Amino acid sequence: MMKKINLFFTLLTLAIFNSGSVLGQTAVKEIPKGWHMLDYQKDGFYGIGVEKAYLSLLKDKKPKQTVVVAVIDSGVDTTHEDLKPVLWKNPKEIPGNGIDDDKNGYIDDIYGWNFLGNKDGRNVTKDSYEAARVYYKYKKKYGISTLDESKLTPDEKEELKIYRKAKDQIESQAKEASMYVLFLRNIVEKLPEADSVLKKGMGKETYTGDDLMKFKPASADESKAKNTLMGLFQQTQQMDNSNKVLIEGITEFYNGEKSKIEAAEKEPENYRGNIVQDNYDDINDRFYGNNDVMATTPMHGTHVSGIIGAVRGNNIGMNGVADNVKIMMIRAVPDGDEHDKDIANAIRYAVDNGAWVINMSFGKSFSPEKKWVDDAVKYAESKGVLLVHAAGNDGKNIDETDNFPNVRYGDNPATKASNWITVGASGPSSKDLAASFSNYGKDVDVFSPGVEIYSTLPGGNEYGNQQGTSMASPVTAGIAALILSYYPELSARQVKSVIEKSVSPISTFKVIKPGSEDEVKLSDISKTGGVVNAYEAIKLAGTIKGERNPPKTLPKTSLKKTKKG
């Protein structure tokens, strides 16, 4: 019985905390905060060597420009002590005057834009999964017993294929989710009361698992509450995270699993449409949303932003990878699956407002309007903007499994964007170098630290660990921004090449292929077979003649001019 419980908590931890690995990895307490910044030769962890780069290669150099990195995500805590100085502020916009001063179509877009909002101030938080949206879109047409497939057109046969794929996914996810919901229901219901008792007994609103371990209960209620929370801290190996992070993570996961069960039973609510109220089917209707980039769901985006550019050297919290960077937040990722239209418009907004790097720590298995996203990627490519994308946390081969957005234009494997890097997640030691949750395949260009990454969290002065390819992607985006701040003459294509050619090759030992127990070479499950290395990237960048020039012609776009621009 104990083995089953431990296995369940292992699976639970993988699912809740950004699908991070606990099996076979170095114990949490043995991993220093910020291990991903360290150098293997000096520190014994497979980090990116960025501190080494600052101390030697960049010691006597001054950056040539500030690089704007757009983070397409869930939102950002604009009050955070370690992020406020590095948040991008639109220089052409006067805050709060209700006027589109720079005439870009977005009123008072000071820190970026929120494509998940209404002009009346309401915001989308929860949303459905794309599989459910696709399934119910086609169910009435193809989910009938009298369907005669022989009479279907080629386009209809493709729709039927998509419908069946969505149906299979929804049914399998609902079955798995039922196990989690059944086990967690009682725990989740007890959490608020137990947390309240502990906060009162400990005399503070925020506490870690380590703090709780030292706490001596003064009553039966406090003892019971400690046992409830202590078990979760220990079983999920989140001892140095806060009660807030633990409870929010478990509650969010629980609600997400409930949504998967509901998706198999009834058509999802049109969360986005009811609030945003744009014409979703018209890609040219793009001036919707509001300027609230914080909204109520900034956990993920705040953590990602800190990894890229939290203020360095201020002796507060932690250091970001890049030291001369501005973070532009574009809110387009809800608690659920993002919509293709929002992602396409987010990319275009980032490009048009000066971003040179775009981090995209999100993904899904269906993309009904992929052509819109492809068109935006081509636009970014024409403008020399680098896109960095998380490979995903399913432990699957994305050469064979759909994962969107992706580097391919359409579904042709021969046509790929030159300005796109796909990032898998690596761990601190040889035992977990390929994180067990990470997607892999030759479409994964590089691996990058993504296990137990310490960064900023919402709350103004909060920090904690999260893990996933969502964390590996901004580590790589941070390296790209660092390169461009010292070598702005390099093109997006050249920065991508530099990052790939400068990896630390993992060739002296084999890694465990994610989702299995097989030992393979890292080069078997990625394009480069290495982990990103900021030190070597900066060295290599200094030897290359830049080719960044203004584009002479832009690719054809499906977007048409509107009255707003």
C-alpha positions as CSV (number, residue, x, y, z in Angstrom):
1,M,0.0,0.0,0.0
2,M,2.8,2.4,0.9
3,K,4.4,1.9,-2.5
4,K,1.2,2.8,-4.2
5,I,0.8,6.0,-2.1
6,N,4.4,7.0,-2.8
7,L,3.9,6.4,-6.5
8,F,0.8,8.5,-6.5
9,F,2.5,11.4,-4.8
10,T,5.4,11.1,-7.3
11,L,2.9,11.3,-10.1
12,L,1.1,14.1,-8.3
13,T,4.2,16.1,-8.0
14,L,5.0,15.7,-11.6
15,A,1.6,17.0,-12.5
16,I,1.2,19.8,-10.1
17,F,4.6,21.5,-10.0
18,N,5.1,22.1,-13.7
19,S,5.5,18.4,-14.3
20,G,8.8,18.3,-12.6
21,S,10.8,15.2,-11.7
22,V,11.4,13.9,-8.2
23,L,12.5,10.4,-9.1
24,G,16.3,10.0,-9.5
25,Q,17.1,13.6,-9.0
26,T,19.4,15.2,-6.5
27,A,17.5,15.9,-3.2
28,V,16.0,19.4,-3.1
29,K,18.1,20.4,-0.1
30,E,21.3,19.5,-2.0
31,I,20.5,21.8,-4.9
32,P,21.6,25.4,-4.2
33,K,19.2,28.2,-5.2
34,G,20.2,29.5,-8.6
35,W,22.1,26.3,-9.5
36,H,21.1,26.9,-13.1
37,M,23.5,29.9,-13.2
38,L,26.5,27.9,-12.1
39,D,29.4,26.1,-14.0
40,Y,29.8,22.4,-13.9
41,Q,33.6,22.5,-13.8
42,K,33.7,24.9,-10.9
43,D,30.5,24.1,-9.0
44,G,29.6,20.5,-10.0
45,F,26.1,21.4,-11.4
46,Y,25.1,21.4,-15.0
47,G,24.3,25.1,-15.1
48,I,24.8,27.6,-17.9
49,G,28.0,29.2,-16.6
50,V,26.6,32.7,-16.8
51,E,28.2,33.9,-13.6
52,K,31.5,32.8,-15.0
53,A,30.8,34.8,-18.1
54,Y,30.1,38.0,-16.1
55,L,33.2,37.6,-14.0
56,S,35.6,37.0,-16.9
57,L,34.3,37.6,-20.5
58,L,32.1,40.6,-19.6
59,K,34.0,42.0,-16.7
60,D,35.5,45.0,-18.6
61,K,32.8,45.3,-21.3
62,K,29.8,47.5,-21.4
63,P,26.5,46.4,-23.0
64,K,25.8,48.2,-26.3
65,Q,22.0,48.3,-25.9
66,T,19.1,47.3,-23.7
67,V,17.2,44.3,-25.1
68,V,13.4,44.1,-24.8
69,V,12.2,40.5,-24.2
70,A,8.5,39.9,-24.6
71,V,7.1,37.3,-22.3
72,I,3.8,35.8,-23.6
73,D,2.4,34.3,-20.5
74,S,-0.2,34.5,-17.8
75,G,0.7,37.9,-16.4
76,V,3.3,39.5,-14.2
77,D,3.4,41.1,-10.7
78,T,4.2,44.7,-11.6
79,T,4.9,45.5,-8.0
80,H,7.6,42.9,-7.4
81,E,10.8,44.3,-5.9
82,D,13.1,42.4,-8.2
83,L,11.1,43.1,-11.4
84,K,9.9,46.7,-11.2
85,P,13.2,48.2,-12.4
86,V,13.4,45.9,-15.4
87,L,9.8,46.0,-16.6
88,W,9.4,47.5,-20.1
89,K,7.5,50.8,-20.1
90,N,6.1,52.1,-23.3
91,P,8.0,55.4,-23.9
92,K,5.4,56.7,-26.2
93,E,2.4,56.2,-23.9
94,I,1.2,58.5,-21.2
95,P,-0.1,56.4,-18.3
96,G,-3.8,56.6,-17.3
97,N,-5.0,59.3,-19.7
98,G,-7.2,56.9,-21.6
99,I,-5.7,57.9,-24.9
100,D,-3.8,55.8,-27.5
101,D,-0.9,58.3,-27.5
102,D,1.4,56.2,-29.7
103,K,-1.5,55.3,-32.0
104,N,-0.7,51.6,-32.0
105,G,-4.3,50.6,-31.4
106,Y,-3.8,49.8,-27.7
107,I,-4.8,52.4,-25.1
108,D,-2.5,52.9,-22.1
109,D,-0.4,49.9,-22.9
110,I,2.3,50.8,-20.4
111,Y,3.8,47.4,-19.5
112,G,2.5,45.5,-22.5
113,W,-1.0,44.2,-23.3
114,N,-3.6,41.8,-22.0
115,F,-5.4,40.0,-24.8
116,L,-7.5,38.1,-22.2
117,G,-9.5,41.1,-21.1
118,N,-12.4,43.4,-21.8
119,K,-12.2,47.1,-22.0
120,D,-14.5,47.2,-19.0
121,G,-11.7,45.7,-16.9
122,R,-12.9,42.1,-16.7
123,N,-10.3,39.4,-17.3
124,V,-10.3,35.8,-18.4
125,T,-8.7,33.6,-15.8
126,K,-10.0,30.0,-16.2
127,D,-10.5,28.7,-19.7
128,S,-11.2,25.4,-21.4
129,Y,-8.7,23.0,-23.1
130,E,-8.3,23.1,-26.9
131,A,-9.1,19.4,-27.2
132,A,-12.6,20.0,-25.7
133,R,-13.2,23.0,-27.9
134,V,-12.3,21.0,-31.0
135,Y,-14.3,18.0,-29.9
136,Y,-17.5,19.8,-29.4
137,K,-17.1,21.9,-32.5
138,Y,-17.2,18.7,-34.6
139,K,-19.3,16.4,-32.4
140,K,-22.7,17.2,-33.9
141,K,-21.3,16.5,-37.4
142,Y,-19.2,13.5,-36.9
143,G,-20.3,12.0,-33.6
144,I,-23.3,10.3,-35.0
145,S,-24.0,6.6,-35.6
146,T,-25.3,7.2,-39.1
147,L,-22.1,8.8,-40.4
148,D,-21.1,7.5,-43.9
149,E,-17.4,8.1,-44.2
150,S,-17.4,7.1,-47.9
151,K,-19.3,10.3,-48.7
152,L,-16.9,12.7,-46.9
153,T,-14.8,15.2,-48.8
154,P,-11.0,15.2,-48.2
155,D,-11.4,18.3,-46.0
156,E,-14.2,16.5,-44.0
157,K,-12.1,13.4,-43.6
158,E,-9.4,15.6,-42.1
159,E,-11.9,17.1,-39.7
160,L,-13.1,13.6,-38.8
161,K,-9.5,12.6,-38.0
162,I,-9.1,15.7,-35.7
163,Y,-12.4,15.0,-34.1
164,R,-11.5,11.4,-33.2
165,K,-8.1,12.5,-31.9
166,A,-9.8,15.0,-29.6
167,K,-12.3,12.4,-28.5
168,D,-9.6,9.9,-27.6
169,Q,-7.6,12.6,-25.7
170,I,-10.6,13.8,-23.7
171,E,-11.7,10.4,-22.7
172,S,-8.2,9.3,-21.6
173,Q,-7.5,12.5,-19.7
174,A,-10.9,12.3,-17.9
175,K,-10.1,8.7,-16.8
176,E,-6.7,9.8,-15.4
177,A,-8.1,12.9,-13.9
178,S,-10.8,11.0,-12.0
179,M,-8.0,9.3,-10.0
180,Y,-6.5,12.6,-8.9
181,V,-9.8,14.3,-8.1
182,L,-10.9,11.3,-6.0
183,F,-7.8,11.4,-4.0
184,L,-7.4,15.1,-3.7
185,R,-11.0,16.2,-3.0
186,N,-10.8,15.7,0.8
187,I,-7.3,17.3,1.0
188,V,-8.2,20.4,-1.0
189,E,-11.3,20.9,1.1
190,K,-9.2,20.9,4.3
191,L,-6.4,23.1,3.1
192,P,-7.9,26.6,3.7
193,E,-8.9,25.9,7.3
194,A,-5.6,24.1,8.1
195,D,-3.6,27.0,6.6
196,S,-5.6,29.5,8.5
197,V,-5.0,27.7,11.8
198,L,-1.2,27.5,11.1
199,K,-0.9,31.1,10.1
200,K,-2.5,32.2,13.3
201,G,-0.5,29.7,15.4
202,M,2.8,30.7,13.8
203,G,2.0,34.4,13.8
204,K,2.8,34.9,10.1
205,E,1.0,34.8,6.8
206,T,3.8,33.1,4.8
207,Y,5.8,30.0,5.9
208,T,7.8,27.3,4.3
209,G,7.9,23.6,4.8
210,D,11.1,24.1,6.8
211,D,9.4,26.6,9.0
212,L,6.5,24.3,9.6
213,M,8.9,21.5,10.5
214,K,10.2,23.6,13.4
215,F,6.7,24.8,14.6
216,K,5.5,23.2,17.8
217,P,1.7,23.0,17.9
218,A,0.0,24.3,21.1
219,S,-3.4,22.6,20.5
220,A,-5.0,19.6,18.9
221,D,-6.3,21.8,16.0
222,E,-2.7,23.1,15.3
223,S,-1.3,19.6,15.5
224,K,-3.9,18.3,13.0
225,A,-3.3,21.3,10.7
226,K,0.5,20.7,10.8
227,N,0.1,17.1,9.9
228,T,-2.1,18.0,6.9
229,L,0.3,20.6,5.4
230,M,3.5,18.8,6.5
231,G,2.5,15.7,4.6
232,L,2.0,17.7,1.4
233,F,5.3,19.6,1.8
234,Q,7.2,16.4,2.3
235,Q,5.5,14.1,-0.2
236,T,5.8,16.7,-3.0
237,Q,9.4,17.7,-2.0
238,Q,8.5,21.4,-1.8
239,M,10.0,22.0,1.7
240,D,11.6,25.4,0.8
241,N,8.6,26.7,-1.1
242,S,5.9,28.7,0.7
243,N,2.5,27.7,1.9
244,K,1.1,30.0,-0.8
245,V,2.9,28.3,-3.6
246,L,2.1,24.8,-2.3
247,I,-1.6,25.5,-1.8
248,E,-2.1,27.4,-5.0
249,G,-0.3,24.7,-7.0
250,I,-2.4,21.9,-5.6
251,T,-5.7,23.8,-5.9
252,E,-5.0,24.9,-9.4
253,F,-4.1,21.4,-10.4
254,Y,-7.2,20.0,-8.7
255,N,-9.5,22.5,-10.5
256,G,-7.7,21.7,-13.8
257,E,-8.4,18.0,-13.3
258,K,-12.0,18.6,-12.5
259,S,-12.2,20.6,-15.8
260,K,-10.9,17.5,-17.7
261,I,-13.6,15.4,-16.3
262,E,-16.2,18.0,-17.1
263,A,-14.9,18.2,-20.7
264,A,-15.9,14.6,-21.3
265,E,-19.4,15.3,-20.0
266,K,-20.5,18.6,-21.3
267,E,-19.5,21.3,-23.8
268,P,-17.1,23.8,-22.2
269,E,-18.3,27.3,-21.4
270,N,-17.1,30.0,-23.7
271,Y,-15.0,31.7,-21.0
272,R,-12.9,33.9,-23.4
273,G,-15.8,34.8,-25.7
274,N,-18.1,35.9,-22.9
275,I,-15.5,38.3,-21.5
276,V,-13.3,39.5,-24.4
277,Q,-16.2,39.9,-26.9
278,D,-14.2,40.3,-30.1
279,N,-15.0,38.6,-33.3
280,Y,-12.8,35.6,-32.8
281,D,-13.2,34.3,-36.4
282,D,-11.7,37.6,-37.8
283,I,-8.0,37.8,-37.3
284,N,-8.1,41.4,-38.4
285,D,-10.2,42.2,-35.3
286,R,-7.1,42.5,-33.1
287,F,-7.5,45.7,-31.0
288,Y,-9.3,44.0,-28.1
289,G,-8.3,43.4,-24.5
290,N,-7.0,45.8,-21.9
291,N,-3.8,47.0,-20.2
292,D,-4.1,44.9,-17.1
293,V,-1.0,42.7,-17.5
294,M,-1.1,41.5,-13.8
295,A,-4.8,40.5,-13.6
296,T,-5.3,37.7,-11.1
297,T,-3.1,34.9,-12.5
298,P,0.5,36.2,-12.6
299,M,2.2,33.2,-10.9
300,H,3.7,31.6,-14.0
301,G,4.6,34.8,-15.8
302,T,6.2,36.3,-12.8
303,H,8.4,33.3,-12.3
304,V,9.4,33.2,-16.0
305,S,10.2,36.9,-16.0
306,G,12.5,36.7,-13.0
307,I,14.5,33.9,-14.7
308,I,15.2,36.1,-17.7
309,G,15.9,39.4,-16.1
310,A,15.4,39.9,-12.3
311,V,17.7,42.7,-11.2
312,R,21.3,41.5,-10.9
313,G,23.6,42.5,-8.0
314,N,21.0,44.2,-5.8
315,N,21.4,41.6,-3.0
316,I,17.6,41.0,-3.2
317,G,16.1,37.6,-4.0
318,M,17.9,36.3,-7.0
319,N,19.6,37.3,-10.2
320,G,18.2,37.0,-13.7
321,V,20.3,35.7,-16.6
322,A,20.5,38.9,-18.5
323,D,21.7,42.2,-17.0
324,N,20.6,44.8,-19.5
325,V,17.1,43.7,-20.3
326,K,13.5,45.0,-20.2
327,I,10.6,42.6,-19.8
328,M,7.5,43.3,-21.9
329,M,4.5,41.3,-20.6
330,I,1.9,40.2,-23.0
331,R,-0.9,38.3,-21.3
332,A,-2.4,35.6,-23.6
333,V,-2.2,32.4,-21.6
334,P,-5.1,31.6,-19.3
335,D,-5.6,28.8,-16.8
336,G,-6.4,26.3,-19.5
337,D,-5.3,26.3,-23.2
338,E,-4.4,29.5,-25.0
339,H,-6.2,30.5,-28.1
340,D,-4.4,30.8,-31.5
341,K,-5.7,34.2,-32.2
342,D,-4.3,35.6,-29.0
343,I,-0.9,34.1,-29.5
344,A,-0.7,35.4,-33.1
345,N,-1.7,38.9,-31.9
346,A,0.7,38.7,-29.0
347,I,3.6,37.9,-31.3
348,R,2.7,40.8,-33.6
349,Y,2.4,43.2,-30.6
350,A,5.8,42.2,-29.4
351,V,7.4,42.7,-32.7
352,D,5.8,46.0,-33.4
353,N,6.7,47.4,-30.0
354,G,10.4,46.7,-30.1
355,A,11.0,43.2,-28.7
356,W,14.0,41.4,-30.0
357,V,13.4,38.1,-28.2
358,I,10.0,36.5,-27.4
359,N,9.7,33.8,-24.7
360,M,6.8,31.4,-25.1
361,S,6.4,29.0,-22.1
362,F,3.1,27.4,-23.1
363,G,1.8,24.8,-25.5
364,K,-1.1,22.5,-26.5
365,S,-1.9,19.5,-28.7
366,F,-4.4,21.1,-31.1
367,S,-4.1,24.3,-33.1
368,P,-7.2,24.9,-35.2
369,E,-6.0,28.3,-36.5
370,K,-2.3,27.5,-36.8
371,K,-2.1,29.5,-40.0
372,W,-2.6,32.7,-37.9
373,V,0.2,31.8,-35.6
374,D,2.4,30.8,-38.6
375,D,1.8,34.2,-40.2
376,A,2.8,36.0,-37.0
377,V,6.0,33.9,-36.8
378,K,6.8,34.8,-40.4
379,Y,6.3,38.4,-39.5
380,A,8.7,38.1,-36.5
381,E,11.2,36.3,-38.8
382,S,11.1,39.2,-41.3
383,K,11.8,41.7,-38.5
384,G,14.7,39.7,-37.0
385,V,13.0,38.7,-33.8
386,L,14.0,35.4,-32.0
387,L,11.2,33.1,-30.7
388,V,12.1,30.8,-27.8
389,H,9.5,28.0,-27.0
390,A,9.2,25.4,-24.3
391,A,9.1,21.9,-25.6
392,G,6.4,20.7,-23.2
393,N,6.2,18.5,-20.1
394,D,4.6,15.3,-21.4
395,G,7.7,13.1,-21.6
396,K,6.9,12.6,-25.3
397,N,8.7,12.7,-28.6
398,I,7.5,15.8,-30.3
399,D,8.8,14.6,-33.7
400,E,5.9,12.2,-33.6
401,T,3.4,13.9,-31.2
402,D,1.6,17.2,-32.0
403,N,2.8,20.1,-29.8
404,F,1.8,23.6,-30.7
405,P,2.9,26.2,-31.5
406,N,5.9,24.7,-33.3
407,V,8.7,25.6,-35.7
408,R,7.0,24.2,-38.8
409,Y,5.0,26.3,-41.2
410,G,1.8,24.4,-41.8
411,D,2.5,20.6,-41.4
412,N,5.4,20.4,-43.8
413,P,8.5,19.2,-42.0
414,A,10.7,20.8,-44.7
415,T,9.5,24.4,-44.0
416,K,10.8,25.6,-40.7
417,A,11.2,29.1,-39.2
418,S,14.8,30.2,-38.9
419,N,14.1,32.4,-35.8
420,W,12.8,29.6,-33.6
421,I,14.4,27.7,-30.7
422,T,12.7,24.7,-29.0
423,V,13.9,24.0,-25.5
424,G,13.8,20.8,-23.4
425,A,14.5,20.8,-19.7
426,S,17.6,19.5,-18.0
427,G,18.5,18.8,-14.3
428,P,21.5,19.6,-12.2
429,S,23.2,16.2,-12.2
430,S,24.1,13.4,-14.6
431,K,21.3,11.3,-13.0
432,D,18.6,13.6,-14.1
433,L,20.2,15.5,-16.9
434,A,17.3,14.9,-19.2
435,A,14.4,15.8,-16.9
436,S,11.9,12.9,-16.7
437,F,9.0,15.2,-17.7
438,S,10.6,16.9,-20.7
439,N,9.5,16.4,-24.2
440,Y,12.3,15.4,-26.6
441,G,13.1,14.7,-30.2
442,K,15.1,16.2,-33.0
443,D,12.7,19.1,-33.0
444,V,14.1,20.0,-29.6
445,D,17.1,22.2,-30.4
446,V,18.7,22.3,-27.0
447,F,18.3,21.3,-23.4
448,S,18.3,24.0,-20.7
449,P,18.0,24.0,-16.8
450,G,14.4,23.4,-15.9
451,V,14.4,21.5,-12.6
452,E,14.0,23.3,-9.3
453,I,14.6,26.8,-10.7
454,Y,14.4,29.6,-8.1
455,S,12.8,32.8,-9.2
456,T,10.3,35.6,-8.5
457,L,6.7,34.9,-7.4
458,P,3.7,37.2,-7.0
459,G,3.4,39.1,-3.7
460,G,5.9,41.9,-4.1
461,N,8.8,40.2,-2.5
462,E,8.1,36.5,-2.8
463,Y,10.5,33.8,-4.4
464,G,10.3,30.1,-4.8
465,N,11.1,27.0,-7.0
466,Q,9.2,25.9,-10.0
467,Q,10.1,23.4,-12.7
468,G,9.3,22.4,-16.2
469,T,10.3,23.3,-19.7
470,S,8.4,26.6,-18.9
471,M,11.5,27.4,-16.8
472,A,14.0,26.0,-19.3
473,S,12.8,28.3,-22.1
474,P,13.4,31.6,-20.2
475,V,16.9,30.5,-19.2
476,T,17.6,30.2,-22.9
477,A,15.8,33.4,-23.8
478,G,17.9,35.1,-21.1
479,I,21.1,33.9,-22.8
480,A,19.8,35.2,-26.2
481,A,19.1,38.6,-24.6
482,L,22.5,38.7,-23.0
483,I,24.2,37.9,-26.3
484,L,22.2,40.7,-28.1
485,S,22.9,43.3,-25.4
486,Y,26.6,43.0,-26.1
487,Y,26.4,42.0,-29.8
488,P,23.3,43.7,-31.2
489,E,24.6,43.3,-34.7
490,L,23.8,39.6,-34.7
491,S,20.6,38.5,-36.4
492,A,18.0,36.2,-34.9
493,R,19.3,33.4,-37.1
494,Q,22.9,34.0,-35.9
495,V,21.9,34.1,-32.2
496,K,20.0,30.8,-32.6
497,S,23.1,29.3,-34.3
498,V,25.4,30.6,-31.5
499,I,23.3,29.1,-28.8
500,E,23.2,25.8,-30.5
501,K,26.9,25.6,-31.4
502,S,28.0,26.6,-27.9
503,V,26.1,24.0,-25.9
504,S,28.0,21.8,-23.4
505,P,27.9,18.5,-25.2
506,I,26.8,15.5,-23.1
507,S,28.7,12.7,-24.7
508,T,30.6,11.0,-21.8
509,F,27.5,9.4,-20.4
510,K,24.0,8.4,-21.4
511,V,20.8,9.9,-20.0
512,I,17.4,8.4,-19.2
513,K,15.0,9.1,-22.0
514,P,12.0,11.0,-20.5
515,G,8.9,8.9,-20.0
516,S,10.9,5.6,-20.0
517,E,13.8,3.8,-18.3
518,D,15.9,3.6,-21.5
519,E,19.4,4.9,-21.5
520,V,20.2,7.0,-24.6
521,K,22.6,9.6,-25.8
522,L,21.3,13.2,-25.4
523,S,22.1,13.6,-29.1
524,D,19.5,10.9,-29.8
525,I,16.8,12.9,-28.3
526,S,17.7,16.5,-29.3
527,K,19.2,18.3,-32.3
528,T,22.5,19.4,-30.5
529,G,22.9,16.8,-27.8
530,G,23.9,19.5,-25.3
531,V,22.9,21.9,-22.5
532,V,23.0,25.6,-23.2
533,N,26.1,27.4,-22.0
534,A,26.1,31.2,-21.6
535,Y,29.9,31.4,-21.2
536,E,30.7,29.6,-24.4
537,A,27.9,31.4,-26.2
538,I,29.3,34.8,-25.3
539,K,32.8,33.7,-26.4
540,L,31.5,32.4,-29.8
541,A,29.3,35.5,-30.4
542,G,32.4,37.7,-30.1
543,T,34.0,35.9,-33.1
544,I,31.0,36.4,-35.6
545,K,30.4,39.2,-38.0
546,G,26.9,40.4,-37.6
547,E,24.3,40.3,-40.3
548,R,21.4,42.2,-38.8
549,N,20.0,44.6,-41.4
550,P,16.6,46.1,-41.9
551,P,14.5,43.8,-44.1
552,K,14.1,45.0,-47.6
553,T,10.8,43.2,-48.1
554,L,8.2,41.7,-45.8
555,P,6.4,38.4,-46.3
556,K,2.8,38.4,-47.5
557,T,0.4,38.6,-44.6
558,S,-3.2,37.6,-44.2
559,L,-3.8,40.7,-42.1
560,K,-5.5,43.6,-43.7
561,K,-5.3,47.3,-42.8
562,T,-8.1,48.5,-40.6
563,K,-9.2,51.9,-39.6
564,K,-7.0,51.7,-36.5
565,G,-3.9,50.7,-38.4
